[in-house]
């Protein structure tokens, strides 16, 4: 049986020049892994608080419903809301009937997307005045017209043969809300 000496050749204890295997601890300094959860919690808390305040202040829950007055929460939409109240469609269609798809997911995906971009535009002041409908929303509105007035639209499309579909809104732009 061999026995290893407890001292090296120079008389120093074995391992004196070897690096310590114990973790290095800094006194008084913060280590990033320790404060990362705190920083993340503070950031998430601030985002949730700001988001919650904005949701309440902007009457966010009203946008989840079908009440057309929710569209007038933003002052830029007052003209459209007032026009809708005087229009022939007031008795049969609200804002969502013409400006949102008629499927559950399509409706709320459109409302969420429009809500985000509308609030961004209104907050930053980057919107056209008077406001203009975007191409994607125009397609939704056109499909709503064609869905409700299918028989007459089909007859008009047939009358024009193989020509591209006519735009309902192009000729009837003041039907849903006066401009």
C-alpha positions as CSV (number, residue, x, y, z in Angstrom):
1,X,0.0,0.0,0.0
2,X,1.4,3.3,-1.0
3,X,1.1,6.3,1.2
4,X,1.1,9.8,-0.3
5,X,2.9,12.4,1.8
6,X,0.8,15.3,3.3
7,X,3.5,17.7,2.2
8,X,5.0,18.4,-1.2
9,X,8.7,18.5,-2.0
10,X,9.2,22.1,-0.8
11,X,7.6,21.4,2.6
12,X,4.3,23.2,2.0
13,X,1.1,21.5,2.7
14,X,-0.3,19.5,-0.3
15,X,-2.6,21.7,-2.4
16,X,-1.3,25.1,-1.3
17,X,-0.8,26.2,-4.8
18,X,-3.8,24.5,-6.3
19,X,-6.9,26.7,-6.8
20,X,-9.7,26.3,-4.2
21,X,-12.6,24.2,-5.2
22,X,-15.0,26.3,-3.1
23,X,-17.2,28.9,-4.9
24,X,-15.9,32.4,-4.8
25,X,-18.1,34.7,-2.8
26,X,-17.8,38.5,-3.2
27,X,-18.5,40.5,-0.2
28,X,-20.8,43.5,-0.5
29,X,-21.4,43.1,-4.3
30,X,-24.7,42.0,-5.9
31,X,-24.5,39.1,-8.2
32,X,-26.6,39.3,-11.4
33,X,-28.3,35.9,-11.0
34,X,-29.6,37.0,-7.6
35,X,-31.1,40.4,-8.8
36,X,-32.5,39.1,-12.1
37,X,-35.7,37.8,-10.6
38,X,-36.2,41.1,-8.8
39,X,-35.7,43.1,-11.9
40,X,-38.1,40.9,-13.9
41,X,-40.7,41.1,-11.2
42,X,-40.5,44.9,-11.1
43,X,-40.6,45.2,-14.9
44,X,-43.6,42.8,-15.2
45,X,-45.4,44.6,-12.3
46,X,-44.8,48.0,-13.9
47,X,-46.1,46.7,-17.2
48,X,-49.2,45.1,-15.6
49,X,-49.9,48.2,-13.6
50,X,-49.6,50.6,-16.5
51,X,-51.6,48.2,-18.8
52,X,-54.3,47.9,-16.1
53,X,-54.5,51.6,-15.6
54,X,-54.7,52.3,-19.3
55,X,-57.4,49.6,-19.8
56,X,-59.6,51.1,-17.0
57,X,-58.9,54.8,-18.1
58,X,-59.6,54.0,-21.8
59,X,-62.8,52.0,-20.9
60,X,-61.2,48.8,-22.4
61,X,-64.0,46.5,-21.3
62,X,-66.5,48.5,-23.4
63,X,-64.7,47.4,-26.6
64,X,-65.4,43.7,-25.8
65,X,-69.1,44.4,-26.3
66,X,-71.3,45.3,-29.2
67,X,-72.4,48.7,-28.0
68,X,-71.7,51.3,-30.8
69,X,-71.2,54.0,-28.2
70,X,-67.9,52.3,-27.3
71,X,-66.6,53.5,-30.7
72,X,-67.1,57.0,-29.6
73,X,-64.9,56.6,-26.5
74,X,-62.2,58.2,-28.7
75,X,-63.1,61.7,-29.7
76,X,-61.9,61.2,-33.3
77,X,-64.8,58.8,-33.9
78,X,-67.5,61.2,-32.8
79,X,-68.3,62.3,-36.3
80,X,-68.8,58.7,-37.4
81,X,-70.9,57.8,-34.4
82,X,-73.1,60.9,-34.9
83,X,-73.4,60.0,-38.6
84,X,-74.4,56.4,-37.7
85,X,-77.1,57.6,-35.3
86,X,-78.7,59.6,-38.2
87,X,-78.2,56.8,-40.8
88,X,-80.6,54.3,-42.3
89,X,-78.6,51.4,-40.8
90,X,-78.9,52.5,-37.2
91,X,-82.0,50.3,-36.7
92,X,-80.4,47.2,-38.2
93,X,-76.6,47.3,-37.8
94,X,-74.0,48.5,-35.3
95,X,-70.3,49.2,-35.8
96,X,-69.3,45.5,-35.4
97,X,-71.9,44.4,-37.9
98,X,-70.1,46.3,-40.7
99,X,-66.5,46.6,-39.4
100,X,-65.8,43.2,-37.8
101,X,-65.9,39.7,-39.3
102,X,-68.9,37.7,-38.2
103,X,-66.9,34.8,-36.6
104,X,-65.9,34.8,-33.0
105,X,-62.2,34.7,-33.5
106,X,-62.2,36.9,-36.5
107,X,-64.2,39.5,-34.7
108,X,-62.0,39.7,-31.6
109,X,-58.8,39.4,-33.6
110,X,-59.8,42.4,-35.7
111,X,-61.0,44.3,-32.6
112,X,-57.7,43.6,-30.9
113,X,-55.6,44.6,-33.9
114,X,-57.6,47.7,-34.6
115,X,-57.7,48.7,-30.9
116,X,-53.9,48.5,-30.7
117,X,-53.2,50.4,-33.9
118,X,-56.0,53.0,-33.2
119,X,-54.7,53.7,-29.7
120,X,-51.1,53.9,-31.0
121,X,-52.2,56.3,-33.7
122,X,-54.3,58.5,-31.4
123,X,-51.7,58.5,-28.6
124,X,-48.9,59.4,-31.0
125,X,-51.1,61.9,-33.0
126,X,-50.3,60.0,-36.3
127,X,-53.7,59.6,-37.9
128,X,-55.4,61.1,-40.9
129,X,-58.0,63.7,-40.1
130,X,-60.6,63.0,-41.2
131,X,-59.9,59.3,-40.6
132,X,-59.7,56.9,-43.5
133,X,-60.5,53.2,-43.6
134,X,-57.5,50.9,-44.2
135,X,-57.6,48.3,-47.0
136,X,-58.0,45.3,-44.6
137,X,-60.9,46.9,-42.9
138,X,-62.4,47.9,-46.2
139,X,-62.4,44.3,-47.2
140,X,-64.2,43.3,-44.0
141,X,-66.8,46.1,-44.6
142,X,-67.3,45.0,-48.3
143,X,-67.9,41.4,-47.2
144,X,-70.4,42.6,-44.6
145,X,-72.3,44.6,-47.3
146,X,-72.3,41.5,-49.5
147,X,-73.4,39.3,-46.7
148,X,-76.5,41.4,-45.7
149,X,-77.4,42.4,-49.3
150,X,-76.4,39.2,-51.1
151,X,-79.3,39.0,-53.5
152,X,-79.0,42.5,-54.9
153,X,-75.2,42.5,-54.9
154,X,-75.3,39.1,-56.8
155,X,-77.7,40.6,-59.4
156,X,-75.4,43.7,-59.8
157,X,-72.3,41.5,-60.2
158,X,-74.1,39.4,-62.8
159,X,-75.1,42.5,-64.7
160,X,-71.5,43.4,-65.1
161,X,-70.5,40.0,-66.5
162,X,-66.9,39.1,-66.0
163,X,-65.8,42.5,-64.8
164,X,-64.1,42.8,-61.4
165,X,-66.5,43.0,-58.4
166,X,-67.8,46.5,-57.8
167,X,-67.1,48.1,-54.5
168,X,-70.3,48.7,-52.4
169,X,-68.6,51.4,-50.3
170,X,-67.3,53.3,-53.3
171,X,-70.8,54.3,-54.3
172,X,-72.5,54.0,-50.9
173,X,-69.9,55.5,-48.6
174,X,-72.4,57.4,-46.5
175,X,-74.9,54.6,-45.8
176,X,-73.5,53.3,-42.5
177,X,-72.5,56.6,-41.2
178,X,-72.8,60.0,-42.9
179,X,-69.6,61.8,-43.6
